[in-house]
Amino acid sequence: MSLMPMIEFARKRPALLLAGGAVPLALAAAAVALNKAPEKAAAPKPLPLVSVAPAVARDLPVKLSAQGHLVALTQVDVRPQATGTIRAIHFKEGDEVKAGQLMFTLDASDVAAQLAKAQATAAQVQAQLDEAQRDLVRTQQLAKAQFYSPSSVDAAEGRVATLRAQHRAMLADIENSRVLVDRTRILAPMAGLTGALSVHPGSLAQPGAASPLVNVAQMDPIGVEFTLPEANLPALLAARDAGKVQLSIAAAYGTPVQGKLVFVNNTVNADTGTISLKAAFPNPRKALWPGAYVKVQLTAGVSPGAVTLAPQSILDSPGGRFVFVLDAPAGKVVARPVTLLRIQEQLAVVEGLANGEQVVTEGQLGLKTGAAVRVAAAAPAASAGAAP
């Protein structure tokens, strides 16, 4: 038998030939080798494709934003200082009142009677004092003529002193009664907008009542309370000392309202890491209402040489925030920790980078320090207002 037909037969029936033993072992091995497909060489894995952009240092205005709520800069609970029945209410709830305006009148019959009694008693003591003073003068004259002894003069002087003291006490009683009468007329302590009434004519007003008679709140100017991270406090204080703090909020009619910073709390909240602030805004149209939430825009001077980059460049890890920086000559990336100061105008303001360093903006997934990469294209420098 020729070799080629046997090889062809072994390629088709290698198991039969091996089982029967009719074909030599060498021919069977040759048939198996011919039947095996040649292996292909493994293709090299491509390098990760990334996009990079330079970090840019620039003089950037420090613009901060926060959510705040409107509050009355001055607010007073109107309470009675004497117990009495409310005889009349001289305003309607929700009215604008002026400082010193009459708001409530209490029943003053008992205190008016006390005042009249004190005045009558004072008049009686005054009459006794006048008589005693005349007696003293006569006693002194007769004592000089030796008709009265010196002890009589002393007694007359003592009576005058006693009546003078009683008269001063009566005058104090009169003044106290007048104060009680005045307290039956409750005046507006300040100009502002009144709230809901808790009493009506005929109600009993008491100084120790749980609810005030009414609340008066100042509406113009109006305040805004808000908080900022403590990291922004140094820049804010420096701008305040230089008079460069600017604040604005959006009013209900759409026009931004400019205000001024009036209060910075003396303690940073250790639980939240924030500082409480308060600003005042003009509100002549009463469009801003206490209790409403507003967005506060604050400018605190200029941050010179602030390093900015695209926000999507910053990654989070258990150790903190970081970015991948491209080592261009080696074609590799290195993880660099950074501190995010704020996001402003679609730019991330950071510490920990130098101007011009190439930062990976896309393709960071799966990268690690020392990884070789391919750069897709050099992105333009991050600019204010650029979309991330």
C-alpha positions as CSV (number, residue, x, y, z in Angstrom):
1,M,0.0,0.0,0.0
2,S,1.3,3.4,-0.9
3,L,1.8,6.1,1.8
4,M,-0.5,8.8,0.6
5,P,-3.7,6.7,0.5
6,M,-2.9,5.5,4.0
7,I,-2.4,9.0,5.3
8,E,-5.7,10.0,3.8
9,F,-7.4,7.0,5.4
10,A,-5.8,7.7,8.8
11,R,-7.0,11.3,8.6
12,K,-10.6,10.1,8.2
13,R,-10.5,7.0,10.5
14,P,-7.7,7.5,13.0
15,A,-9.6,5.7,15.8
16,L,-10.2,2.6,13.7
17,L,-6.6,2.3,12.7
18,L,-5.3,2.7,16.2
19,A,-7.8,0.1,17.5
20,G,-7.0,-2.5,14.8
21,G,-3.3,-2.1,14.9
22,A,-3.0,-2.5,11.2
23,V,-1.3,0.9,10.7
24,P,2.1,1.6,12.3
25,L,2.2,4.0,15.2
26,A,4.2,6.5,13.3
27,L,1.6,6.9,10.6
28,A,-1.1,7.4,13.2
29,A,0.9,10.1,14.9
30,A,1.4,11.8,11.5
31,A,-2.3,11.6,10.8
32,V,-3.2,13.3,14.1
33,A,-0.6,16.0,13.6
34,L,-2.1,16.8,10.2
35,N,-5.6,16.8,11.7
36,K,-4.7,19.5,14.3
37,A,-5.4,23.1,13.3
38,P,-2.4,25.6,13.5
39,E,-2.6,28.0,16.5
40,K,-2.7,31.8,15.9
41,A,-0.4,34.2,17.7
42,A,-2.3,36.3,20.4
43,A,-2.8,40.0,19.4
44,P,-1.4,42.7,21.9
45,K,-4.0,44.5,24.1
46,P,-4.4,48.1,23.1
47,L,-3.5,50.9,25.6
48,P,-6.4,52.7,27.3
49,L,-7.6,55.8,25.3
50,V,-7.9,59.0,27.4
51,S,-8.5,62.6,26.9
52,V,-6.5,65.2,28.7
53,A,-6.7,69.0,29.4
54,P,-4.4,71.4,31.2
55,A,-5.1,72.7,34.6
56,V,-5.3,76.5,34.3
57,A,-4.3,79.1,37.0
58,R,-6.3,82.3,36.8
59,D,-7.5,85.2,38.9
60,L,-11.0,84.0,39.6
61,P,-13.8,85.9,41.4
62,V,-14.8,84.0,44.5
63,K,-18.5,83.3,43.8
64,L,-20.4,81.2,46.3
65,S,-24.0,80.1,46.4
66,A,-26.2,78.8,49.2
67,Q,-29.8,78.1,50.0
68,G,-31.2,80.4,52.7
69,H,-34.6,81.3,54.1
70,L,-36.0,84.8,54.7
71,V,-36.4,86.0,58.2
72,A,-37.6,89.2,59.8
73,L,-34.6,91.2,61.1
74,T,-36.7,92.5,64.0
75,Q,-39.8,90.6,65.3
76,V,-41.7,91.3,68.5
77,D,-44.4,89.4,70.3
78,V,-47.0,91.8,71.7
79,R,-48.0,90.7,75.2
80,P,-50.0,92.5,78.0
81,Q,-48.2,93.8,81.0
82,A,-51.3,93.8,83.1
83,T,-54.3,91.5,83.5
84,G,-57.5,92.7,82.1
85,T,-60.3,92.2,79.7
86,I,-59.8,93.4,76.1
87,R,-62.2,96.2,75.5
88,A,-61.2,97.1,71.9
89,I,-58.7,96.1,69.1
90,H,-57.7,99.1,67.0
91,F,-56.3,97.3,63.9
92,K,-57.0,94.3,61.7
93,E,-54.7,91.3,61.6
94,G,-52.3,91.6,58.7
95,D,-52.3,95.4,58.9
96,E,-49.1,97.5,58.7
97,V,-48.7,99.4,61.9
98,K,-46.5,102.3,62.9
99,A,-44.4,102.5,66.0
100,G,-46.4,103.9,68.9
101,Q,-49.8,103.2,67.2
102,L,-52.6,102.1,69.6
103,M,-53.3,98.4,69.1
104,F,-55.3,97.2,72.2
105,T,-57.3,98.8,75.0
106,L,-57.9,96.9,78.2
107,D,-60.7,97.5,80.8
108,A,-59.1,100.1,83.1
109,S,-61.9,100.6,85.6
110,D,-60.1,99.1,88.6
111,V,-56.7,100.8,88.0
112,A,-58.5,104.1,87.3
113,A,-60.2,103.8,90.7
114,Q,-56.8,103.1,92.3
115,L,-55.4,106.2,90.6
116,A,-58.2,108.3,91.9
117,K,-57.8,106.9,95.4
118,A,-54.1,107.6,95.4
119,Q,-54.6,111.1,94.2
120,A,-57.2,111.8,97.0
121,T,-54.9,110.4,99.6
122,A,-52.0,112.5,98.4
123,A,-54.2,115.6,98.5
124,Q,-55.2,114.8,102.1
125,V,-51.6,114.3,103.2
126,Q,-50.6,117.5,101.4
127,A,-53.2,119.4,103.4
128,Q,-51.9,118.0,106.6
129,L,-48.4,118.8,105.6
130,D,-49.4,122.4,104.9
131,E,-51.0,122.7,108.3
132,A,-48.0,121.2,110.0
133,Q,-45.7,123.6,108.3
134,R,-47.8,126.5,109.5
135,D,-47.7,125.1,113.1
136,L,-44.0,124.8,112.9
137,V,-43.5,128.4,111.9
138,R,-45.8,129.6,114.8
139,T,-44.0,127.3,117.3
140,Q,-40.6,128.5,116.3
141,Q,-41.8,132.2,116.7
142,L,-43.3,131.5,120.1
143,A,-40.2,129.5,121.2
144,K,-38.1,132.6,120.4
145,A,-40.4,134.6,122.7
146,Q,-40.0,131.7,125.2
147,F,-43.6,130.8,125.1
148,Y,-42.8,127.3,123.9
149,S,-39.9,125.0,125.0
150,P,-37.4,123.7,122.5
151,S,-39.0,120.3,122.7
152,S,-42.2,121.7,121.2
153,V,-40.2,122.9,118.2
154,D,-38.6,119.5,117.8
155,A,-42.1,117.8,117.9
156,A,-43.4,120.2,115.3
157,E,-40.4,119.6,113.0
158,G,-40.9,115.8,113.4
159,R,-44.5,116.0,112.4
160,V,-43.6,118.0,109.2
161,A,-40.9,115.4,108.3
162,T,-43.3,112.5,108.8
163,L,-46.0,114.2,106.6
164,R,-43.5,115.0,103.9
165,A,-42.4,111.3,103.8
166,Q,-46.1,110.2,103.6
167,H,-46.7,112.7,100.8
168,R,-43.8,111.3,98.8
169,A,-45.2,107.8,99.3
170,M,-48.6,109.0,98.0
171,L,-46.9,110.5,94.9
172,A,-45.2,107.2,94.3
173,D,-48.6,105.4,94.5
174,I,-50.0,107.9,92.0
175,E,-47.2,107.2,89.6
176,N,-47.7,103.5,90.0
177,S,-51.4,103.8,89.3
178,R,-50.7,105.9,86.2
179,V,-48.3,103.2,85.0
180,L,-51.1,100.6,85.4
181,V,-53.5,102.8,83.6
182,D,-51.0,103.3,80.7
183,R,-50.6,99.5,80.5
184,T,-54.3,99.2,79.6
185,R,-53.3,100.9,76.4
186,I,-51.1,98.6,74.4
187,L,-49.1,100.4,71.7
188,A,-47.1,99.0,68.7
189,P,-43.5,98.6,69.8
190,M,-42.2,99.0,66.3
191,A,-43.3,99.5,62.7
192,G,-44.1,96.3,60.9
193,L,-46.6,93.8,59.6
194,T,-49.0,92.2,62.1
195,G,-49.7,88.5,62.2
196,A,-52.7,86.5,63.3
197,L,-54.6,87.7,66.3
198,S,-54.9,85.2,69.2
199,V,-57.6,87.3,71.1
200,H,-60.8,89.1,70.5
201,P,-62.8,91.8,72.3
202,G,-63.9,90.3,75.6
203,S,-60.9,88.0,75.9
204,L,-58.9,88.0,79.1
205,A,-55.4,89.2,78.6
206,Q,-52.7,88.0,81.0
207,P,-49.0,88.6,81.1
208,G,-48.2,84.9,81.5
209,A,-50.3,83.6,78.6
210,A,-48.7,81.0,76.4
211,S,-49.5,82.9,73.1
212,P,-48.9,86.6,72.5
213,L,-51.8,88.9,71.6
214,V,-50.2,89.4,68.1
215,N,-46.8,89.3,66.4
216,V,-45.3,92.3,64.6
217,A,-42.5,91.6,62.1
218,Q,-40.3,94.1,60.3
219,M,-40.6,93.6,56.5
220,D,-38.4,96.3,55.1
221,P,-35.5,95.6,55.1
222,I,-35.8,91.8,55.4
223,G,-33.1,89.3,56.4
224,V,-31.8,86.1,54.9
225,E,-30.2,83.4,57.0
226,F,-27.8,80.9,55.2
227,T,-24.7,78.8,55.8
228,L,-21.4,78.3,54.0
229,P,-18.7,75.7,54.4
230,E,-16.0,76.7,56.9
231,A,-13.4,76.4,54.1
232,N,-14.9,79.6,52.6
233,L,-14.6,81.6,55.8
234,P,-11.1,83.0,55.4
235,A,-11.9,84.5,51.9
236,L,-15.3,85.8,53.2
237,L,-13.8,87.5,56.2
238,A,-11.0,89.1,54.1
239,A,-13.5,90.4,51.6
240,R,-15.7,91.7,54.4
241,D,-12.9,93.6,55.9
242,A,-12.0,95.1,52.5
243,G,-15.7,95.9,51.8
244,K,-15.9,93.7,48.8
245,V,-18.7,91.3,49.8
246,Q,-21.6,91.4,47.3
247,L,-24.9,89.5,47.8
248,S,-27.9,89.1,45.7
249,I,-31.1,87.1,45.7
250,A,-33.9,86.7,43.1
251,A,-37.1,88.5,44.0
252,A,-40.6,87.2,43.2
253,Y,-40.9,89.7,40.3
254,G,-37.7,88.4,38.7
255,T,-35.3,91.2,39.4
256,P,-32.2,90.4,41.5
257,V,-32.1,92.3,44.8
258,Q,-28.7,93.5,46.1
259,G,-28.1,93.2,49.8
260,K,-25.4,93.5,52.4
261,L,-23.8,91.1,55.0
262,V,-24.9,92.0,58.5
263,F,-23.9,89.0,60.6
264,V,-21.2,86.3,60.7
265,N,-21.7,83.8,63.6
266,N,-18.8,83.7,66.1
267,T,-18.7,79.8,66.1
268,V,-18.3,77.2,63.3
269,N,-20.8,74.4,63.7
270,A,-18.6,71.4,64.5
271,D,-21.3,68.9,63.5
272,T,-21.8,70.2,60.0
273,G,-18.6,72.2,59.4
274,T,-20.5,75.3,58.3
275,I,-20.7,78.9,59.5
276,S,-24.0,80.7,59.9
277,L,-24.5,84.1,58.2
278,K,-27.3,86.7,57.9
279,A,-27.8,89.4,55.2
280,A,-30.2,92.3,54.8
281,F,-32.1,93.1,51.6
282,P,-34.4,96.0,50.8
283,N,-38.1,95.0,50.5
284,P,-40.2,98.0,49.8
285,R,-42.7,96.1,47.7
286,K,-43.1,93.4,50.3
287,A,-42.4,90.8,47.7
288,L,-40.0,88.9,50.0
289,W,-41.8,87.0,52.8
290,P,-40.4,85.6,56.0
291,G,-40.1,81.8,55.9
292,A,-39.6,81.5,52.2
293,Y,-36.5,79.9,50.7
294,V,-34.2,81.7,48.4
295,K,-30.9,81.1,46.6
296,V,-28.2,83.5,47.8
297,Q,-25.4,84.5,45.4
298,L,-22.3,85.8,47.2
299,T,-19.1,87.3,45.7
300,A,-16.2,87.5,48.1
301,G,-13.4,89.3,46.2
302,V,-11.0,87.6,43.8
303,S,-8.9,84.5,44.3
304,P,-5.5,85.1,42.6
305,G,-3.9,82.2,40.8
306,A,-6.8,79.8,41.4
307,V,-6.2,76.5,39.7
308,T,-9.2,75.3,37.7
309,L,-10.1,72.2,35.7
310,A,-13.1,70.3,34.4
311,P,-15.2,68.9,37.3
312,Q,-15.4,65.4,35.7
313,S,-11.6,65.1,36.1
314,I,-12.0,64.7,39.9
315,L,-12.5,61.2,41.2
316,D,-13.4,60.0,44.7
317,S,-11.7,57.3,46.7
318,P,-11.7,56.1,50.4
319,G,-8.5,58.3,50.8
320,G,-10.1,61.4,49.4
321,R,-10.4,63.1,46.0
322,F,-7.7,62.8,43.3
323,V,-7.0,63.2,39.6
324,F,-4.9,61.4,37.1
325,V,-2.0,63.5,35.8
326,L,-0.3,62.6,32.5
327,D,3.5,62.2,32.4
328,A,3.8,63.0,28.8
329,P,7.4,61.8,28.2
330,A,6.7,58.4,29.7
331,G,3.1,58.2,28.3
332,K,1.9,57.2,31.8
333,V,-0.5,58.6,34.3
334,V,0.0,59.3,38.0
335,A,-2.7,59.7,40.7
336,R,-2.5,63.1,42.4
337,P,-4.6,63.9,45.5
338,V,-6.4,67.3,45.3
339,T,-8.6,69.4,47.5
340,L,-11.8,70.6,45.9
341,L,-12.5,74.2,47.1
342,R,-15.7,74.8,45.2
343,I,-17.5,74.4,41.8
344,Q,-17.9,77.7,40.1
345,E,-19.1,78.5,36.6
346,Q,-18.8,74.8,35.6
347,L,-15.2,74.8,36.8
348,A,-13.7,73.0,39.7
349,V,-11.3,75.1,41.8
350,V,-8.7,72.9,43.4
351,E,-5.5,72.8,45.4
352,G,-2.7,70.4,44.8
353,L,-2.1,71.0,41.1
354,A,0.2,73.4,39.2
355,N,-0.7,75.5,36.2
356,G,-0.4,73.7,32.9
357,E,-0.3,70.1,34.3
358,Q,-2.1,67.7,31.9
359,V,-5.1,66.1,33.7
360,V,-7.1,63.2,32.4
361,T,-10.7,64.3,31.8
362,E,-12.1,61.2,30.2
363,G,-11.3,57.5,30.2
364,Q,-10.2,57.2,33.9
365,L,-12.1,54.0,34.4
366,G,-9.7,51.2,35.2
367,L,-6.6,53.4,35.3
368,K,-4.0,53.2,38.1
369,T,-0.8,54.9,38.9
370,G,1.9,54.0,36.3
371,A,-0.5,52.8,33.7
372,A,0.5,53.6,30.1
373,V,-2.2,55.3,28.0
374,R,-2.9,56.7,24.6
375,V,-4.0,60.4,24.4
376,A,-7.0,60.8,22.1
377,A,-6.6,64.6,21.6
378,A,-5.4,67.5,23.6
379,A,-8.5,69.2,24.8
380,P,-8.6,73.0,25.0
381,A,-7.9,74.7,28.4
382,A,-10.9,74.8,30.7
383,S,-12.7,78.1,30.5
384,A,-15.4,79.8,32.5
385,G,-18.8,78.7,31.2
386,A,-17.5,75.7,29.3
387,A,-19.7,72.6,29.6
388,P,-18.0,69.7,31.4
